[in-house]
């Protein structure tokens, strides 16, 4: 078992959003709208890069953020749901 699950994906994605946008992680929730936070296309790619790097380096799990979800996610939770273990 990898240890990567929906809760871990949400925690890592939330932390990545806070890091990329220089925000306080405490105020972020799964239903926080990405557009309201100022997430643009470049920020989406940066967030995905951080999520994948943390999963690989800290969790030892090869995670990939689905490109369709990366483009279409409206909330942090939706973006986190697209962070899946590569098979």
N, CA, C and O atoms as a MOPAC input file, in Angstrom:
PM7 MOZYME 1SCF
protein

 N      0.84100 1    -1.18600 1     0.00000 1
 C      0.00000 1     0.00000 1     0.00000 1
 C      0.88400 1     1.24700 1     0.00000 1
 O      1.92800 1     1.27100 1     0.65200 1
 N      0.47300 1     2.26700 1    -0.72000 1
 C      1.31400 1     3.43700 1    -0.92800 1
 C      1.22900 1     4.46700 1     0.18500 1
 O      2.20500 1     5.18000 1     0.42000 1
 N      0.12000 1     4.57500 1     0.87000 1
 C     -0.04500 1     5.64600 1     1.83400 1
 C     -0.60300 1     6.91400 1     1.19500 1
 O     -0.94000 1     7.86700 1     1.89700 1
 N     -0.70300 1     6.93000 1    -0.12800 1
 C     -1.28500 1     8.07900 1    -0.82100 1
 C     -2.78300 1     7.83800 1    -0.92800 1
 O     -3.21800 1     6.85000 1    -1.51900 1
 N     -3.56800 1     8.74000 1    -0.35700 1
 C     -5.01800 1     8.60500 1    -0.40400 1
 C     -5.62500 1     9.99700 1    -0.57100 1
 O     -4.90100 1    10.98100 1    -0.71900 1
 N     -6.93000 1    10.07300 1    -0.54600 1
 C     -7.60800 1    11.35200 1    -0.78500 1
 C     -7.23700 1    12.39700 1     0.26900 1
 O     -7.06100 1    13.57000 1    -0.06000 1
 N     -7.11800 1    11.98600 1     1.51900 1
 C     -6.75800 1    12.94300 1     2.57300 1
 C     -5.34600 1    13.48400 1     2.37800 1
 O     -5.10400 1    14.68200 1     2.53000 1
 N     -4.41100 1    12.58500 1     2.03600 1
 C     -3.02500 1    13.00900 1     1.81300 1
 C     -2.94700 1    13.90800 1     0.57700 1
 O     -2.24000 1    14.91600 1     0.58400 1
 N     -3.67200 1    13.54200 1    -0.48200 1
 C     -3.67700 1    14.35000 1    -1.70200 1
 C     -4.19600 1    15.75900 1    -1.41100 1
 O     -3.64200 1    16.74200 1    -1.90400 1
 N     -5.25500 1    15.85300 1    -0.61400 1
 C     -5.80900 1    17.16300 1    -0.27500 1
 C     -4.82100 1    17.97200 1     0.56600 1
 O     -4.63300 1    19.16500 1     0.32500 1
 N     -4.19700 1    17.33500 1     1.54000 1
 C     -3.23100 1    18.04900 1     2.39100 1
 C     -2.05400 1    18.57100 1     1.58000 1
 O     -1.64000 1    19.71800 1     1.75200 1
 N     -1.51400 1    17.73700 1     0.69800 1
 C     -0.36400 1    18.14100 1    -0.11200 1
 C     -0.77200 1    19.21800 1    -1.11600 1
 O     -0.02800 1    20.17400 1    -1.33100 1
 N     -1.93000 1    19.07400 1    -1.72300 1
 C     -2.39500 1    20.06800 1    -2.69800 1
 C     -2.65900 1    21.40800 1    -2.01100 1
 O     -2.30700 1    22.45800 1    -2.54800 1
 N     -3.26200 1    21.38000 1    -0.84900 1
 C     -3.51500 1    22.61300 1    -0.10300 1
 C     -2.19900 1    23.30400 1     0.23900 1
 O     -2.06600 1    24.51900 1     0.09200 1
 N     -1.24100 1    22.52600 1     0.69100 1
 C      0.07700 1    23.08900 1     1.02600 1
 C      0.73600 1    23.66500 1    -0.23100 1
 O      1.36300 1    24.72300 1    -0.17300 1
 N      0.59800 1    22.97600 1    -1.35800 1
 C      1.18400 1    23.45000 1    -2.61500 1
 C      0.54700 1    24.76400 1    -3.06300 1
 O      1.24800 1    25.66800 1    -3.51900 1
 N     -0.77100 1    24.87500 1    -2.93700 1
 C     -1.46100 1    26.11900 1    -3.28900 1
 C     -0.93900 1    27.26100 1    -2.41700 1
 O     -0.63700 1    28.34500 1    -2.91600 1
 N     -0.83700 1    27.01100 1    -1.13100 1
 C     -0.34100 1    28.04700 1    -0.21700 1
 C      1.07700 1    28.45900 1    -0.57900 1
 O      1.39400 1    29.64900 1    -0.58100 1
 N      1.92600 1    27.49700 1    -0.88400 1
 C      3.31900 1    27.78000 1    -1.23000 1
 C      3.42400 1    28.58300 1    -2.52400 1
 O      4.11300 1    29.60200 1    -2.57000 1
 N      2.75300 1    28.13100 1    -3.55600 1
 C      2.84400 1    28.78400 1    -4.86700 1
 C      2.26900 1    30.19700 1    -4.83100 1
 O      2.80600 1    31.10600 1    -5.46500 1
 N      1.18500 1    30.37900 1    -4.09200 1
 C      0.52100 1    31.68800 1    -4.06000 1
 C      0.94300 1    32.55100 1    -2.87400 1
 O      0.46900 1    33.67600 1    -2.71300 1
 N      1.83500 1    32.01600 1    -2.05200 1
 C      2.31300 1    32.72500 1    -0.86400 1
 C      1.13000 1    33.13000 1     0.02600 1
 O      0.98300 1    34.29100 1     0.40600 1
 N      0.29300 1    32.13500 1     0.34500 1
 C     -0.87600 1    32.33900 1     1.19700 1
 C     -0.71800 1    31.56100 1     2.49400 1
 O      0.12000 1    30.66500 1     2.59500 1
 N     -1.53100 1    31.91000 1     3.48500 1
 C     -1.58100 1    31.15100 1     4.73400 1
 C     -2.43000 1    29.90700 1     4.49500 1
 O     -3.59800 1    30.00000 1     4.11700 1
 N     -1.83500 1    28.76400 1     4.71600 1
 C     -2.52000 1    27.48900 1     4.48400 1
 C     -3.75300 1    27.32000 1     5.36800 1
 O     -4.69500 1    26.62500 1     4.98700 1
 N     -3.75600 1    27.94200 1     6.53500 1
 C     -4.84100 1    27.78300 1     7.50400 1
 C     -6.19100 1    28.20800 1     6.92300 1
 O     -7.21300 1    27.60300 1     7.24500 1
 N     -6.21200 1    29.22100 1     6.08900 1
 C     -7.46500 1    29.71700 1     5.54800 1
 C     -7.96600 1    28.96600 1     4.32500 1
 O     -9.02300 1    29.29900 1     3.78900 1
 N     -7.23400 1    27.96800 1     3.88000 1
 C     -7.60900 1    27.23900 1     2.67100 1
 C     -8.39600 1    25.98000 1     3.01200 1
 O     -8.09400 1    25.28500 1     3.98200 1
 N     -9.41600 1    25.69600 1     2.19400 1
 C    -10.26000 1    24.51100 1     2.39700 1
 C    -10.43600 1    23.80200 1     1.06600 1
 O    -10.09900 1    24.34400 1     0.01400 1
 N    -10.95600 1    22.61200 1     1.11800 1
 C    -11.19200 1    21.83100 1    -0.09900 1
 C    -12.11400 1    22.57200 1    -1.06500 1
 O    -11.96500 1    22.45500 1    -2.28200 1
 N    -13.06000 1    23.32800 1    -0.53000 1
 C    -14.01200 1    24.02800 1    -1.40200 1
 C    -13.57800 1    25.45600 1    -1.74300 1
 O    -14.36000 1    26.22200 1    -2.30500 1
 N    -12.33900 1    25.81500 1    -1.40800 1
 C    -11.82800 1    27.13900 1    -1.78100 1
 C    -11.71200 1    27.23900 1    -3.29700 1
 O    -11.02400 1    26.42400 1    -3.91100 1
 N    -12.37500 1    28.22700 1    -3.92000 1
 C    -12.31200 1    28.37200 1    -5.36800 1
 C    -10.92000 1    28.83300 1    -5.82800 1
 O    -10.38300 1    29.81700 1    -5.31800 1
 N    -10.36200 1    28.12800 1    -6.77000 1
 C     -9.03100 1    28.45800 1    -7.26900 1
 C     -8.98500 1    29.85700 1    -7.88100 1
 O     -8.02000 1    30.59100 1    -7.67100 1
 N    -10.00400 1    30.22500 1    -8.62200 1
 C    -10.02200 1    31.54900 1    -9.26500 1
 C    -10.02100 1    32.66700 1    -8.22700 1
 O     -9.35400 1    33.68600 1    -8.40700 1
 N    -10.76500 1    32.47600 1    -7.14500 1
 C    -10.81100 1    33.49300 1    -6.09000 1
 C     -9.46700 1    33.65400 1    -5.39300 1
 O     -9.17300 1    34.70800 1    -4.82900 1
 N     -8.65400 1    32.60300 1    -5.43500 1
 C     -7.32700 1    32.65000 1    -4.81500 1
 C     -6.28100 1    33.26200 1    -5.74400 1
 O     -5.16000 1    33.54600 1    -5.32300 1
 N     -6.65100 1    33.46200 1    -7.00800 1
 C     -5.71100 1    34.03200 1    -7.97400 1
 C     -4.93000 1    32.98800 1    -8.75700 1
 O     -3.87100 1    33.28400 1    -9.30900 1
 N     -5.45300 1    31.76500 1    -8.80500 1
 C     -4.76500 1    30.69600 1    -9.53400 1
 C     -4.98800 1    30.88100 1   -11.03000 1
 O     -6.11900 1    30.84300 1   -11.51400 1
 N     -3.88500 1    31.08400 1   -11.75400 1
 C     -3.94100 1    31.15600 1   -13.21200 1
 C     -3.30900 1    29.88300 1   -13.78300 1
 O     -2.97700 1    28.96400 1   -13.03500 1
 N     -3.14700 1    29.83300 1   -15.10100 1
 C     -2.60900 1    28.62800 1   -15.74000 1
 C     -1.19600 1    28.30600 1   -15.27300 1
 O     -0.87200 1    27.14000 1   -15.04800 1
 N     -0.36900 1    29.30400 1   -15.12800 1
 C      0.99700 1    29.07600 1   -14.66800 1
 C      1.01500 1    28.56300 1   -13.22800 1
 O      1.78400 1    27.66200 1   -12.89400 1
 N      0.17600 1    29.13300 1   -12.39100 1
 C      0.09200 1    28.67600 1   -11.00100 1
 C     -0.38500 1    27.22800 1   -10.94000 1
 O      0.09800 1    26.45700 1   -10.11000 1
 N     -1.32400 1    26.84700 1   -11.80300 1
 C     -1.80500 1    25.45800 1   -11.83400 1
 C     -0.65200 1    24.49400 1   -12.10800 1
 O     -0.52300 1    23.46200 1   -11.44900 1
 N      0.17600 1    24.83900 1   -13.08000 1
 C      1.31800 1    23.97700 1   -13.41200 1
 C      2.29700 1    23.92100 1   -12.24400 1
 O      2.81600 1    22.85400 1   -11.91700 1
 N      2.54700 1    25.04800 1   -11.62600 1
 C      3.45600 1    25.09100 1   -10.47500 1
 C      2.91500 1    24.27400 1    -9.30800 1
 O      3.67200 1    23.56700 1    -8.64300 1
 N      1.62800 1    24.36300 1    -9.05600 1
 C      1.00200 1    23.58400 1    -7.98300 1
 C      1.15000 1    22.09200 1    -8.26900 1
 O      1.50500 1    21.31700 1    -7.38100 1
 N      0.88100 1    21.69400 1    -9.50300 1
 C      1.02500 1    20.28400 1    -9.86900 1
 C      2.46300 1    19.82000 1    -9.69200 1
 O      2.70100 1    18.71200 1    -9.21000 1
 N      3.41700 1    20.64700 1   -10.07500 1
 C      4.83600 1    20.29900 1    -9.90000 1
 C      5.17100 1    20.06900 1    -8.43000 1
 O      5.87800 1    19.12000 1    -8.09000 1
 N      4.66400 1    20.93800 1    -7.56500 1
 C      4.92800 1    20.80100 1    -6.13300 1
 C      4.28100 1    19.53000 1    -5.59200 1
 O      4.91500 1    18.78400 1    -4.84600 1
 N      3.03500 1    19.27800 1    -5.95700 1
 C      2.34200 1    18.07000 1    -5.49800 1
 C      3.11800 1    16.82500 1    -5.90600 1
 O      3.34800 1    15.93700 1    -5.08500 1
 N      3.52000 1    16.75700 1    -7.16500 1
 C      4.24400 1    15.58600 1    -7.65700 1
 C      5.59400 1    15.43600 1    -6.96700 1
 O      6.00300 1    14.32100 1    -6.64500 1
 N      6.28700 1    16.54400 1    -6.73900 1
 C      7.60300 1    16.48600 1    -6.07900 1
 C      7.47900 1    16.03900 1    -4.62500 1
 O      8.26800 1    15.21600 1    -4.16200 1
 N      6.50300 1    16.56900 1    -3.90800 1
 C      6.31800 1    16.18300 1    -2.50500 1
 C      5.95200 1    14.70400 1    -2.41200 1
 O      6.48500 1    13.97900 1    -1.57200 1
 N      5.06100 1    14.27100 1    -3.25800 1
 C      4.66500 1    12.85400 1    -3.23500 1
 C      5.86900 1    11.95100 1    -3.49900 1
 O      6.03600 1    10.92000 1    -2.84800 1
 N      6.68700 1    12.34100 1    -4.43800 1
 C      7.85600 1    11.53500 1    -4.80300 1
 C      8.93200 1    11.58400 1    -3.71700 1
 O      9.44700 1    10.54700 1    -3.30000 1
 N      9.26700 1    12.78500 1    -3.26600 1
 C     10.40100 1    12.95800 1    -2.35900 1
 C     10.07000 1    12.65000 1    -0.89900 1
 O     10.90400 1    12.08900 1    -0.19000 1
 N      8.89500 1    12.99700 1    -0.44700 1
 C      8.56300 1    12.78800 1     0.97300 1
 C      7.78900 1    11.50600 1     1.21000 1
 O      7.95100 1    10.85800 1     2.24400 1
 N      6.93900 1    11.13400 1     0.24200 1
 C      6.10300 1     9.95000 1     0.42500 1
 C      6.61300 1     8.74500 1    -0.35700 1
 O      6.17200 1     7.61900 1    -0.12900 1
 N      7.53800 1     8.98400 1    -1.27500 1
 C      8.05500 1     7.88600 1    -2.08600 1
 C      7.02500 1     7.30000 1    -3.03300 1
 O      7.06200 1     6.11300 1    -3.35600 1
 N      6.10800 1     8.14300 1    -3.47000 1
 C      5.00600 1     7.68600 1    -4.31900 1
 C      5.03700 1     8.45300 1    -5.63800 1
 O      5.11400 1     9.68200 1    -5.63800 1
 N      4.97800 1     7.73700 1    -6.76200 1
 C      4.95200 1     8.41700 1    -8.06300 1
 C      3.54700 1     8.92800 1    -8.39400 1
 O      2.72200 1     8.19600 1    -8.94000 1
 N      3.29300 1    10.17200 1    -8.06100 1
 C      1.97200 1    10.77700 1    -8.28600 1
 C      2.02100 1    11.66400 1    -9.51800 1
 O      3.02500 1    12.32000 1    -9.79900 1
 N      0.92000 1    11.66700 1   -10.23900 1
 C      0.76700 1    12.48500 1   -11.43800 1
 C     -0.55700 1    13.22700 1   -11.32500 1
 O     -1.57900 1    12.62300 1   -11.00000 1
 N     -0.54900 1    14.52900 1   -11.59000 1
 C     -1.79500 1    15.29000 1   -11.60500 1
 C     -2.36500 1    15.20500 1   -13.01200 1
 O     -1.73600 1    15.62900 1   -13.98200 1
 N     -3.56200 1    14.65300 1   -13.10400 1
 C     -4.22900 1    14.47000 1   -14.39000 1
 C     -4.33900 1    15.81800 1   -15.10500 1
 O     -4.84100 1    16.78200 1   -14.52700 1
 N     -3.87200 1    15.89800 1   -16.36500 1
 C     -3.87600 1    17.18200 1   -17.08000 1
 C     -5.27500 1    17.76600 1   -17.31900 1
 O     -5.44100 1    18.98500 1   -17.34400 1
 N     -6.26900 1    16.90800 1   -17.49300 1
 C     -7.62900 1    17.41700 1   -17.68500 1
 C     -8.12300 1    18.05600 1   -16.38500 1
 O     -8.71300 1    19.13600 1   -16.39900 1
 N     -7.87800 1    17.38400 1   -15.27600 1
 C     -8.26400 1    17.94000 1   -13.97600 1
 C     -7.48200 1    19.21800 1   -13.69900 1
 O     -8.03000 1    20.18500 1   -13.17100 1
 N     -6.21700 1    19.21800 1   -14.05000 1
 C     -5.38700 1    20.40200 1   -13.84600 1
 C     -5.98500 1    21.62000 1   -14.54500 1
 O     -5.96200 1    22.72200 1   -13.99700 1
 N     -6.51200 1    21.43200 1   -15.73700 1
 C     -7.09600 1    22.54300 1   -16.50600 1
 C     -8.49900 1    22.92500 1   -16.04300 1
 O     -8.88900 1    24.08800 1   -16.14000 1
 N     -9.26300 1    21.94300 1   -15.53700 1
 C    -10.69000 1    22.18600 1   -15.31100 1
 C    -11.11000 1    22.30700 1   -13.85200 1
 O    -12.23300 1    22.72600 1   -13.57400 1
 N    -10.24100 1    21.95200 1   -12.91700 1
 C    -10.61300 1    22.00200 1   -11.49300 1
 C    -11.02300 1    23.41700 1   -11.09900 1
 O    -10.39500 1    24.39800 1   -11.49600 1
 N    -12.07700 1    23.49600 1   -10.32000 1
 C    -12.59300 1    24.77800 1    -9.85600 1
 C    -12.18000 1    25.03700 1    -8.40500 1
 O    -12.02000 1    26.18800 1    -7.99800 1
 N    -12.00800 1    23.96900 1    -7.63100 1
 C    -11.66000 1    24.10100 1    -6.21800 1
 C    -10.37100 1    23.34100 1    -5.89900 1
 O     -9.89000 1    22.54100 1    -6.70200 1
 N     -9.83200 1    23.60500 1    -4.73200 1
 C     -8.64300 1    22.87500 1    -4.28300 1
 C     -8.94900 1    21.38000 1    -4.20100 1
 O     -8.12500 1    20.55300 1    -4.59200 1
 N    -10.11500 1    21.04100 1    -3.70000 1
 C    -10.49500 1    19.63500 1    -3.58100 1
 C    -10.56500 1    18.92500 1    -4.92100 1
 O    -10.13800 1    17.77700 1    -5.04400 1
 N    -11.10100 1    19.60300 1    -5.92300 1
 C    -11.15600 1    19.00400 1    -7.25900 1
 C     -9.76000 1    18.79800 1    -7.81600 1
 O     -9.48000 1    17.77600 1    -8.44200 1
 N     -8.89100 1    19.75800 1    -7.59100 1
 C     -7.51200 1    19.62600 1    -8.05400 1
 C     -6.82300 1    18.46400 1    -7.33700 1
 O     -6.10800 1    17.68300 1    -7.96500 1
 N     -7.03500 1    18.35200 1    -6.04600 1
 C     -6.44700 1    17.25900 1    -5.26700 1
 C     -6.92000 1    15.90000 1    -5.76300 1
 O     -6.15700 1    14.93300 1    -5.77100 1
 N     -8.18100 1    15.83000 1    -6.17600 1
 C     -8.74200 1    14.56600 1    -6.66700 1
 C     -8.04100 1    14.09100 1    -7.94600 1
 O     -8.08100 1    12.90800 1    -8.28500 1
 N     -7.41100 1    15.01500 1    -8.63700 1
 C     -6.68600 1    14.64900 1    -9.86200 1
 C     -5.27600 1    14.18100 1    -9.62600 1
 O     -4.58900 1    13.79900 1   -10.57300 1
 N     -4.81800 1    14.20100 1    -8.37100 1
 C     -3.46500 1    13.74700 1    -8.03400 1
 C     -3.51300 1    12.25600 1    -7.75000 1
 O     -3.88000 1    11.82900 1    -6.65500 1
 N     -3.14500 1    11.48200 1    -8.73500 1
 C     -3.28300 1    10.02900 1    -8.65800 1
 C     -1.93800 1     9.33500 1    -8.74300 1
 O     -1.00000 1     9.83100 1    -9.36800 1
 N     -1.86200 1     8.18500 1    -8.10600 1
 C     -0.64100 1     7.37200 1    -8.18500 1
 C     -0.50700 1     6.83700 1    -9.60200 1
 O     -1.44900 1     6.29300 1   -10.17700 1
 N      0.69300 1     7.00800 1   -10.14800 1
 C      0.97900 1     6.46000 1   -11.47300 1
 C      1.03800 1     4.95100 1   -11.38700 1
 O      1.59800 1     4.39900 1   -10.43900 1
 N      0.48300 1     4.30600 1   -12.33600 1
 C      0.50300 1     2.84200 1   -12.36500 1
 C      1.33300 1     2.37800 1   -13.53000 1
 O      1.48300 1     1.17400 1   -13.74000 1

